[in-house]
């Protein structure tokens, strides 16, 4: 598998991209689609969170005389192309073991938005692409400039990115180790300052009811679009306290137990890798005080539970948390900063994978046998290896049938 990993990745990502196109094309005209609702947010009623992408798609629609949903679909496809290319070039040409393969194909990672199409092409894709780009920048001046200008842009796109700023900080620490630049914590904090200030401003200055009404009228009058779900939540769940209260009624023992299992199982391969990985040289700031990378990663993730408490899209939060966790770990591996201990082969699960037939069975069941749902109340989805192609074939067949019916009506 190692010899052909780039080929497997190309086929896997290409298949997911094709399925994504089919699903996006199908759902971009659905009246209550959550993805579209998020992309409808704009500045017609004044400055508000997450409005910049909606404003750009509106400008694009007006400039080229397009339907707004077609404009949104164009940008969704574009960001998906960039995302899949970024993932491929990030993962290719690295020596992989079977645990790493499972950590790449886990259903809470790349597969998740395609299996759970409500999440497909949400705004976190922009965050993913910009983070992967940041990881390859080596020049310290360029990195500093990048954060000064790009991080505020990311706050304007999707402000919860602030909960994942520790991953950018951790990347800074590693980059300074690689480039042998003295660690200057003050300069690093300064580079985050504009984005943090903008984030605080957005959090404590929600859109006014009058502004929301103006935005709603603008969408209705110019594009015949209603403001719903994410767009409507700008006013229905506007304050920080509202966001914390909104999900309380959904909490239960079943929910917490379900997501405990989703996190433990979905993160499982990565947790094993973190437990058996260590920094090669003990001069990497605070990392040198830990025997492996598991505890440092947990510390980096400490702000994320606040995000879980503020919104009920727990499937998304698991996916985003995993993206950053895996990307940071894989970056350390690519830069030869860490080493996977030989002790890992003594792990019972890892030793089981040495048997080819067992690995194939575990791979199929673990990677393609389940996926989390978007909402906190949703049960675990099953068999994405079957459900994804099935949905795509049904959509293609229905569209083909509609085209044929229209063609014969035109003839006769």
The 8 nearest C-alpha neighbors of each residue, nearest first, counted from 0:
[[1, 3, 2, 4, 7, 95, 97, 96],
 [2, 0, 4, 3, 95, 94, 96, 5],
 [1, 3, 0, 4, 5, 6, 94, 92],
 [2, 4, 6, 0, 1, 5, 7, 8],
 [3, 5, 7, 1, 6, 0, 2, 8],
 [6, 4, 8, 7, 91, 3, 9, 92],
 [5, 7, 9, 3, 4, 8, 10, 11],
 [8, 6, 4, 10, 9, 5, 11, 3],
 [7, 9, 11, 5, 6, 10, 12, 4],
 [8, 10, 6, 12, 7, 11, 13, 5],
 [9, 11, 13, 7, 8, 12, 14, 6],
 [12, 10, 8, 14, 13, 9, 7, 15],
 [13, 11, 15, 9, 14, 10, 8, 16],
 [12, 14, 16, 10, 15, 11, 9, 17],
 [13, 15, 17, 11, 16, 12, 10, 18],
 [16, 14, 12, 18, 13, 17, 19, 11],
 [15, 17, 19, 13, 14, 18, 12, 20],
 [18, 16, 20, 14, 19, 15, 13, 21],
 [17, 19, 15, 21, 16, 20, 22, 14],
 [20, 18, 16, 22, 17, 21, 23, 15],
 [21, 19, 17, 23, 18, 22, 24, 16],
 [20, 22, 18, 24, 19, 23, 25, 391],
 [21, 23, 25, 19, 24, 20, 26, 18],
 [24, 22, 20, 26, 25, 21, 27, 19],
 [23, 25, 21, 22, 27, 26, 20, 72],
 [26, 24, 22, 23, 27, 21, 28, 394],
 [25, 27, 29, 23, 28, 24, 22, 32],
 [26, 28, 24, 29, 23, 25, 68, 72],
 [29, 27, 26, 30, 25, 68, 24, 32],
 [30, 28, 26, 32, 27, 31, 25, 35],
 [29, 31, 32, 28, 27, 225, 224, 26],
 [32, 30, 29, 33, 227, 36, 228, 35],
 [31, 33, 35, 29, 34, 30, 36, 26],
 [34, 32, 36, 35, 31, 228, 37, 117],
 [35, 33, 37, 36, 32, 121, 38, 117],
 [34, 36, 38, 37, 33, 32, 39, 27],
 [37, 35, 33, 39, 34, 38, 230, 229],
 [36, 38, 229, 34, 35, 39, 230, 40],
 [37, 39, 53, 35, 36, 40, 34, 52],
 [40, 38, 36, 53, 37, 41, 35, 230],
 [41, 39, 50, 53, 38, 230, 37, 49],
 [42, 40, 50, 53, 54, 43, 39, 51],
 [41, 43, 45, 46, 44, 50, 54, 47],
 [42, 44, 214, 45, 41, 213, 217, 210],
 [45, 43, 210, 214, 213, 42, 211, 46],
 [44, 46, 42, 43, 210, 47, 206, 214],
 [45, 47, 42, 206, 44, 48, 50, 41],
 [48, 46, 206, 50, 45, 42, 205, 49],
 [47, 49, 50, 155, 201, 158, 46, 157],
 [50, 48, 156, 155, 157, 51, 40, 47],
 [51, 49, 41, 40, 53, 48, 52, 42],
 [50, 52, 54, 53, 49, 156, 155, 55],
 [53, 51, 55, 54, 50, 56, 156, 38],
 [54, 52, 41, 38, 56, 39, 40, 50],
 [53, 55, 41, 51, 57, 52, 56, 50],
 [54, 56, 52, 58, 57, 53, 59, 51],
 [55, 57, 59, 53, 58, 54, 70, 71],
 [58, 56, 60, 54, 59, 55, 61, 53],
 [57, 59, 55, 61, 56, 60, 62, 54],
 [58, 60, 56, 62, 57, 61, 55, 63],
 [61, 59, 65, 57, 70, 58, 63, 67],
 [60, 62, 64, 58, 59, 63, 57, 65],
 [61, 63, 59, 60, 64, 58, 65, 57],
 [64, 62, 60, 65, 61, 59, 58, 70],
 [63, 65, 61, 60, 62, 66, 59, 67],
 [66, 64, 60, 63, 67, 70, 69, 61],
 [65, 67, 69, 68, 60, 70, 64, 222],
 [68, 66, 70, 69, 60, 65, 71, 57],
 [69, 67, 71, 70, 66, 72, 27, 28],
 [70, 68, 72, 66, 71, 67, 73, 65],
 [69, 71, 67, 73, 68, 60, 72, 56],
 [70, 72, 68, 74, 69, 73, 56, 75],
 [71, 73, 69, 75, 70, 74, 68, 76],
 [74, 72, 70, 76, 71, 75, 69, 77],
 [73, 75, 77, 71, 76, 72, 78, 70],
 [76, 74, 72, 78, 77, 73, 120, 71],
 [75, 77, 79, 73, 74, 78, 72, 80],
 [76, 78, 74, 80, 79, 75, 73, 81],
 [77, 79, 81, 75, 80, 76, 82, 74],
 [80, 78, 82, 76, 77, 81, 83, 75],
 [81, 79, 77, 83, 78, 82, 84, 76],
 [80, 82, 78, 84, 79, 83, 85, 77],
 [83, 81, 79, 85, 80, 84, 128, 78],
 [82, 84, 86, 85, 80, 81, 79, 87],
 [83, 85, 87, 81, 86, 82, 80, 88],
 [86, 84, 82, 88, 83, 87, 81, 89],
 [87, 85, 89, 83, 84, 88, 82, 90],
 [86, 88, 84, 90, 89, 85, 91, 83],
 [87, 89, 85, 91, 90, 86, 84, 92],
 [88, 90, 86, 87, 91, 85, 131, 330],
 [91, 89, 87, 88, 86, 93, 92, 329],
 [92, 90, 88, 5, 93, 87, 89, 4],
 [91, 93, 94, 5, 90, 4, 88, 89],
 [94, 92, 91, 95, 90, 333, 332, 4],
 [93, 95, 92, 1, 96, 91, 4, 2],
 [96, 94, 99, 93, 1, 100, 97, 98],
 [95, 97, 99, 98, 100, 94, 1, 101],
 [98, 96, 100, 99, 101, 95, 352, 358],
 [99, 97, 101, 100, 96, 268, 102, 349],
 [98, 100, 102, 96, 97, 101, 95, 103],
 [99, 101, 97, 103, 98, 102, 104, 96],
 [102, 100, 98, 104, 103, 99, 105, 268],
 [103, 101, 99, 268, 105, 100, 269, 104],
 [104, 102, 100, 101, 105, 99, 108, 109],
 [103, 105, 101, 366, 102, 106, 100, 108],
 [104, 106, 366, 102, 107, 103, 101, 108],
 [107, 105, 110, 366, 111, 108, 370, 104],
 [106, 108, 111, 318, 105, 265, 370, 110],
 [107, 109, 106, 110, 111, 318, 105, 322],
 [110, 108, 111, 107, 112, 106, 104, 103],
 [109, 111, 106, 113, 108, 112, 114, 107],
 [110, 112, 107, 114, 106, 113, 109, 108],
 [113, 111, 119, 115, 118, 114, 116, 110],
 [114, 112, 116, 115, 111, 110, 19, 119],
 [113, 115, 111, 112, 383, 116, 387, 110],
 [116, 114, 112, 113, 117, 111, 118, 372],
 [115, 117, 119, 118, 113, 112, 114, 22],
 [116, 118, 115, 119, 33, 34, 373, 32],
 [119, 117, 112, 116, 121, 115, 120, 34],
 [118, 120, 112, 116, 117, 121, 113, 115],
 [121, 119, 75, 118, 122, 124, 79, 34],
 [122, 120, 123, 119, 34, 118, 124, 37],
 [121, 123, 124, 125, 157, 120, 156, 126],
 [122, 124, 126, 125, 121, 127, 157, 319],
 [125, 123, 127, 122, 126, 121, 128, 120],
 [126, 124, 123, 128, 127, 122, 129, 78],
 [125, 127, 123, 129, 124, 128, 130, 153],
 [128, 126, 124, 130, 125, 129, 131, 123],
 [127, 129, 131, 125, 130, 126, 82, 132],
 [128, 130, 132, 126, 131, 127, 133, 125],
 [131, 129, 133, 127, 132, 128, 126, 134],
 [132, 130, 134, 128, 133, 129, 127, 85],
 [131, 133, 129, 130, 134, 135, 128, 136],
 [134, 132, 130, 136, 131, 135, 129, 142],
 [133, 135, 131, 132, 136, 130, 170, 330],
 [134, 136, 133, 132, 137, 131, 330, 89],
 [137, 135, 133, 134, 138, 142, 132, 141],
 [136, 138, 139, 135, 174, 142, 178, 141],
 [137, 139, 141, 140, 136, 142, 178, 143],
 [140, 138, 142, 141, 137, 143, 136, 175],
 [141, 139, 143, 142, 138, 144, 145, 137],
 [140, 142, 144, 138, 143, 139, 145, 136],
 [143, 141, 145, 139, 140, 144, 138, 146],
 [142, 144, 140, 146, 145, 141, 190, 139],
 [145, 143, 147, 141, 146, 142, 140, 148],
 [144, 146, 142, 143, 149, 148, 147, 141],
 [147, 145, 150, 149, 143, 144, 148, 190],
 [146, 148, 144, 190, 145, 149, 143, 150],
 [147, 149, 146, 145, 150, 151, 144, 152],
 [150, 148, 152, 146, 145, 151, 147, 153],
 [149, 151, 153, 146, 152, 194, 148, 154],
 [152, 150, 194, 154, 153, 149, 148, 155],
 [153, 151, 149, 155, 150, 154, 156, 148],
 [152, 154, 156, 150, 155, 151, 157, 149],
 [155, 153, 158, 151, 157, 152, 156, 198],
 [156, 154, 152, 153, 49, 157, 48, 158],
 [155, 157, 49, 153, 154, 51, 152, 52],
 [158, 156, 154, 49, 159, 155, 153, 160],
 [157, 159, 154, 160, 155, 161, 198, 156],
 [160, 158, 161, 157, 162, 306, 154, 163],
 [161, 159, 158, 163, 162, 157, 154, 164],
 [160, 162, 159, 164, 163, 158, 154, 195],
 [163, 161, 160, 302, 303, 164, 159, 306],
 [164, 162, 161, 160, 165, 166, 303, 167],
 [163, 165, 167, 161, 166, 162, 168, 160],
 [166, 164, 168, 167, 163, 299, 169, 162],
 [167, 165, 169, 164, 168, 163, 170, 299],
 [166, 168, 170, 164, 165, 169, 171, 163],
 [167, 169, 165, 171, 166, 170, 164, 172],
 [170, 168, 166, 172, 171, 167, 165, 173],
 [169, 171, 167, 173, 168, 172, 174, 166],
 [172, 170, 168, 174, 169, 173, 175, 167],
 [173, 171, 169, 175, 170, 174, 168, 176],
 [172, 174, 176, 170, 175, 171, 177, 169],
 [175, 173, 177, 171, 176, 172, 170, 178],
 [174, 176, 180, 178, 172, 173, 177, 179],
 [175, 177, 179, 173, 174, 178, 283, 172],
 [178, 176, 174, 175, 179, 173, 334, 180],
 [177, 179, 175, 180, 176, 174, 137, 138],
 [180, 178, 176, 177, 175, 181, 174, 182],
 [181, 179, 175, 178, 182, 176, 177, 174],
 [182, 180, 183, 179, 175, 176, 178, 184],
 [181, 183, 184, 180, 175, 172, 176, 284],
 [184, 182, 185, 186, 181, 187, 180, 188],
 [183, 185, 187, 186, 182, 188, 189, 172],
 [186, 184, 188, 187, 183, 189, 190, 182],
 [187, 185, 189, 188, 184, 183, 190, 143],
 [186, 188, 184, 190, 189, 185, 183, 191],
 [189, 187, 185, 191, 190, 186, 184, 192],
 [190, 188, 192, 186, 191, 187, 185, 193],
 [189, 191, 187, 147, 188, 192, 146, 143],
 [192, 190, 188, 189, 194, 193, 195, 146],
 [191, 193, 189, 195, 194, 190, 196, 188],
 [194, 192, 196, 195, 191, 197, 151, 147],
 [195, 193, 151, 197, 196, 150, 192, 191],
 [194, 196, 198, 192, 197, 193, 191, 199],
 [197, 195, 199, 193, 198, 194, 192, 200],
 [198, 196, 200, 194, 195, 199, 193, 201],
 [197, 199, 195, 201, 196, 200, 194, 202],
 [200, 198, 202, 196, 197, 201, 195, 203],
 [199, 201, 197, 198, 203, 202, 204, 196],
 [200, 202, 198, 204, 199, 203, 48, 197],
 [203, 201, 199, 200, 204, 198, 205, 239],
 [202, 204, 200, 201, 205, 199, 238, 239],
 [205, 203, 201, 202, 200, 206, 47, 199],
 [206, 204, 237, 203, 207, 201, 47, 202],
 [205, 207, 47, 210, 211, 204, 208, 233],
 [206, 208, 210, 209, 211, 205, 234, 204],
 [209, 207, 211, 210, 212, 234, 206, 213],
 [210, 208, 212, 207, 211, 213, 44, 206],
 [211, 209, 44, 207, 213, 212, 208, 45],
 [210, 212, 208, 214, 213, 209, 44, 215],
 [213, 211, 215, 209, 210, 214, 216, 208],
 [212, 214, 44, 210, 216, 211, 215, 217],
 [215, 213, 44, 43, 217, 211, 216, 212],
 [214, 216, 212, 218, 213, 217, 226, 211],
 [217, 215, 219, 213, 214, 218, 220, 212],
 [216, 218, 214, 220, 215, 219, 221, 213],
 [219, 217, 224, 215, 222, 216, 221, 220],
 [218, 220, 223, 224, 216, 217, 222, 221],
 [219, 221, 217, 218, 223, 216, 222, 224],
 [222, 220, 218, 219, 217, 223, 224, 216],
 [221, 223, 224, 218, 219, 220, 67, 66],
 [224, 222, 219, 220, 221, 218, 225, 217],
 [225, 223, 219, 218, 222, 226, 220, 221],
 [224, 226, 219, 227, 218, 215, 223, 30],
 [225, 227, 230, 231, 215, 224, 36, 228],
 [226, 228, 231, 230, 36, 225, 229, 31],
 [229, 227, 231, 230, 232, 36, 33, 226],
 [230, 228, 232, 37, 231, 36, 227, 33],
 [229, 231, 227, 226, 228, 232, 36, 40],
 [232, 230, 227, 228, 233, 229, 226, 234],
 [233, 231, 235, 229, 236, 234, 230, 228],
 [234, 232, 237, 231, 230, 235, 236, 206],
 [233, 235, 237, 232, 236, 231, 208, 211],
 [234, 236, 232, 237, 233, 231, 241, 238],
 [237, 235, 232, 241, 234, 242, 233, 238],
 [236, 238, 234, 233, 235, 205, 241, 232],
 [239, 237, 241, 240, 236, 242, 205, 203],
 [238, 240, 242, 241, 243, 237, 202, 203],
 [239, 241, 243, 242, 238, 244, 237, 236],
 [242, 240, 238, 244, 236, 239, 243, 245],
 [241, 243, 309, 239, 245, 240, 244, 236],
 [242, 244, 309, 240, 241, 245, 308, 246],
 [245, 243, 241, 242, 247, 246, 240, 309],
 [246, 244, 242, 243, 247, 241, 310, 248],
 [245, 247, 249, 248, 244, 311, 310, 243],
 [248, 246, 249, 244, 250, 245, 243, 308],
 [247, 249, 246, 250, 245, 244, 251, 311],
 [250, 248, 247, 246, 251, 376, 375, 311],
 [251, 249, 247, 248, 254, 246, 252, 255],
 [252, 250, 254, 253, 255, 249, 248, 256],
 [251, 253, 255, 254, 256, 250, 257, 258],
 [252, 254, 256, 251, 255, 257, 250, 258],
 [255, 253, 257, 251, 252, 256, 258, 250],
 [256, 254, 252, 258, 257, 253, 259, 251],
 [255, 257, 259, 253, 254, 258, 252, 260],
 [258, 256, 254, 260, 259, 255, 253, 261],
 [257, 259, 261, 260, 255, 256, 262, 254],
 [258, 260, 256, 262, 257, 261, 255, 263],
 [259, 261, 263, 258, 257, 262, 264, 256],
 [262, 260, 258, 264, 259, 265, 263, 257],
 [261, 263, 265, 259, 260, 266, 264, 258],
 [262, 264, 260, 266, 267, 261, 265, 259],
 [263, 265, 267, 261, 266, 262, 260, 268],
 [264, 266, 262, 267, 261, 263, 107, 105],
 [265, 267, 269, 263, 264, 262, 268, 270],
 [268, 266, 264, 270, 265, 269, 263, 271],
 [269, 267, 271, 102, 270, 98, 266, 101],
 [268, 270, 272, 266, 271, 267, 102, 273],
 [269, 271, 267, 273, 272, 268, 266, 274],
 [272, 270, 274, 268, 269, 273, 267, 275],
 [273, 271, 269, 275, 270, 274, 276, 268],
 [274, 272, 293, 292, 270, 276, 271, 275],
 [273, 275, 271, 293, 272, 291, 276, 270],
 [274, 276, 272, 340, 273, 339, 343, 271],
 [277, 275, 339, 273, 291, 338, 274, 340],
 [276, 278, 291, 337, 338, 292, 279, 290],
 [279, 277, 337, 280, 336, 338, 281, 276],
 [278, 280, 337, 336, 338, 277, 281, 335],
 [281, 279, 278, 282, 283, 336, 287, 337],
 [280, 282, 287, 283, 278, 279, 286, 284],
 [281, 283, 280, 284, 287, 176, 286, 285],
 [282, 284, 286, 281, 287, 285, 176, 173],
 [283, 285, 286, 282, 287, 172, 281, 182],
 [286, 284, 287, 288, 283, 289, 282, 295],
 [287, 285, 288, 283, 284, 289, 295, 278],
 [286, 288, 281, 285, 289, 283, 282, 284],
 [287, 289, 286, 285, 290, 281, 284, 291],
 [290, 288, 291, 287, 286, 292, 294, 295],
 [289, 291, 277, 288, 292, 287, 278, 276],
 [290, 292, 277, 276, 289, 274, 293, 275],
 [293, 291, 273, 295, 294, 276, 277, 296],
 [292, 294, 273, 296, 274, 295, 291, 297],
 [293, 295, 297, 296, 292, 298, 291, 289],
 [296, 294, 298, 292, 297, 293, 299, 286],
 [295, 297, 299, 298, 293, 294, 292, 300],
 [296, 298, 294, 300, 299, 295, 301, 293],
 [299, 297, 295, 301, 296, 300, 294, 302],
 [300, 298, 296, 297, 165, 301, 295, 166],
 [299, 301, 297, 298, 303, 302, 296, 163],
 [300, 302, 298, 303, 299, 297, 304, 305],
 [303, 301, 162, 300, 304, 305, 163, 306],
 [302, 304, 306, 305, 300, 301, 162, 307],
 [305, 303, 307, 306, 302, 308, 301, 300],
 [306, 304, 308, 303, 307, 302, 309, 162],
 [305, 307, 309, 303, 304, 308, 310, 162],
 [308, 306, 304, 305, 309, 310, 313, 303],
 [307, 309, 305, 306, 310, 243, 304, 246],
 [308, 310, 243, 242, 306, 307, 305, 246],
 [311, 309, 307, 312, 308, 246, 242, 306],
 [310, 312, 375, 313, 374, 246, 307, 309],
 [313, 311, 374, 373, 315, 314, 310, 375],
 [314, 312, 316, 375, 315, 311, 374, 317],
 [313, 315, 373, 317, 316, 372, 312, 371],
 [316, 314, 318, 313, 317, 312, 373, 319],
 [315, 317, 313, 319, 318, 314, 320, 312],
 [318, 316, 320, 314, 315, 319, 321, 313],
 [317, 319, 315, 107, 321, 316, 320, 108],
 [320, 318, 322, 316, 321, 317, 315, 323],
 [321, 319, 317, 323, 322, 318, 316, 324],
 [320, 322, 324, 318, 319, 323, 325, 317],
 [323, 321, 319, 325, 320, 324, 326, 318],
 [322, 324, 326, 320, 321, 325, 327, 319],
 [325, 323, 321, 327, 322, 326, 320, 328],
 [324, 326, 328, 322, 327, 323, 321, 329],
 [327, 325, 323, 329, 328, 324, 322, 330],
 [326, 328, 330, 324, 325, 329, 323, 331],
 [329, 327, 325, 331, 330, 326, 324, 332],
 [328, 330, 332, 326, 331, 327, 325, 333],
 [329, 331, 333, 327, 332, 328, 326, 334],
 [332, 330, 328, 336, 334, 329, 333, 337],
 [331, 333, 329, 335, 330, 334, 337, 336],
 [334, 332, 330, 335, 331, 329, 93, 336],
 [335, 333, 331, 336, 332, 330, 177, 337],
 [334, 336, 332, 333, 337, 331, 338, 279],
 [337, 335, 331, 334, 279, 278, 332, 338],
 [338, 336, 278, 279, 277, 335, 332, 331],
 [337, 339, 276, 277, 340, 279, 278, 336],
 [338, 340, 276, 275, 341, 277, 337, 272],
 [339, 341, 342, 275, 276, 343, 338, 277],
 [340, 342, 343, 344, 339, 275, 345, 338],
 [343, 341, 340, 344, 345, 275, 346, 339],
 [342, 344, 341, 345, 346, 275, 340, 349],
 [345, 343, 346, 342, 350, 349, 341, 347],
 [346, 344, 343, 342, 347, 350, 349, 341],
 [347, 345, 349, 344, 343, 348, 350, 342],
 [348, 346, 350, 349, 345, 351, 344, 352],
 [347, 349, 351, 350, 346, 352, 345, 344],
 [350, 348, 352, 346, 351, 347, 344, 343],
 [351, 349, 347, 352, 353, 348, 344, 346],
 [350, 352, 348, 349, 353, 354, 347, 357],
 [351, 353, 358, 349, 354, 350, 357, 348],
 [354, 352, 351, 350, 355, 358, 349, 357],
 [353, 355, 352, 357, 356, 351, 358, 350],
 [354, 356, 358, 357, 353, 359, 352, 360],
 [357, 355, 359, 358, 354, 360, 352, 361],
 [358, 356, 360, 354, 355, 359, 361, 352],
 [357, 359, 352, 361, 355, 356, 360, 362],
 [358, 360, 362, 356, 357, 361, 363, 355],
 [359, 361, 357, 363, 362, 358, 364, 356],
 [362, 360, 358, 364, 359, 363, 365, 357],
 [361, 363, 359, 365, 360, 366, 364, 358],
 [362, 364, 367, 360, 366, 361, 365, 359],
 [365, 363, 368, 361, 362, 367, 366, 360],
 [364, 366, 362, 361, 363, 368, 367, 105],
 [367, 365, 105, 106, 363, 104, 362, 364],
 [368, 366, 384, 363, 383, 364, 369, 365],
 [367, 369, 382, 364, 381, 365, 366, 383],
 [370, 368, 381, 382, 380, 367, 383, 379],
 [369, 371, 380, 106, 379, 381, 372, 111],
 [372, 370, 379, 314, 380, 373, 369, 261],
 [371, 373, 377, 314, 379, 374, 380, 115],
 [374, 372, 314, 312, 315, 313, 371, 375],
 [373, 375, 312, 377, 376, 311, 313, 372],
 [374, 376, 311, 313, 377, 312, 254, 373],
 [377, 375, 374, 378, 249, 254, 311, 250],
 [378, 376, 374, 372, 375, 379, 373, 371],
 [377, 379, 372, 380, 376, 371, 257, 375],
 [378, 380, 371, 372, 370, 381, 377, 369],
 [381, 379, 370, 369, 371, 372, 378, 382],
 [380, 382, 369, 368, 383, 370, 379, 386],
 [381, 383, 368, 384, 369, 385, 386, 367],
 [384, 382, 386, 385, 387, 367, 114, 381],
 [385, 383, 367, 382, 386, 387, 368, 388],
 [386, 384, 383, 382, 387, 388, 389, 367],
 [385, 387, 383, 389, 388, 384, 382, 390],
 [386, 388, 390, 383, 389, 385, 114, 384],
 [389, 387, 391, 390, 386, 385, 392, 384],
 [388, 390, 386, 392, 387, 391, 385, 393],
 [391, 389, 393, 387, 388, 392, 386, 394],
 [390, 392, 388, 394, 389, 393, 395, 387],
 [393, 391, 395, 389, 394, 390, 396, 388],
 [394, 392, 396, 390, 391, 395, 397, 389],
 [393, 395, 397, 391, 392, 396, 398, 390],
 [396, 394, 392, 398, 397, 393, 399, 391],
 [395, 397, 399, 393, 398, 394, 392, 400],
 [398, 396, 400, 394, 399, 395, 393, 401],
 [397, 399, 401, 395, 400, 396, 394, 402],
 [400, 398, 396, 402, 401, 397, 395, 403],
 [399, 401, 397, 403, 398, 402, 396, 404],
 [402, 400, 398, 404, 399, 403, 397, 405],
 [401, 403, 399, 405, 400, 404, 406, 398],
 [402, 404, 406, 400, 405, 401, 407, 399],
 [405, 403, 401, 407, 406, 402, 408, 400],
 [404, 406, 408, 402, 403, 407, 401, 409],
 [407, 405, 403, 409, 404, 408, 402, 410],
 [406, 408, 410, 409, 404, 405, 411, 403],
 [409, 407, 405, 411, 410, 406, 404, 403],
 [408, 410, 406, 407, 411, 405, 404, 403],
 [411, 409, 407, 408, 406, 405, 404, 403],
 [410, 408, 409, 407, 406, 405, 404, 403]]
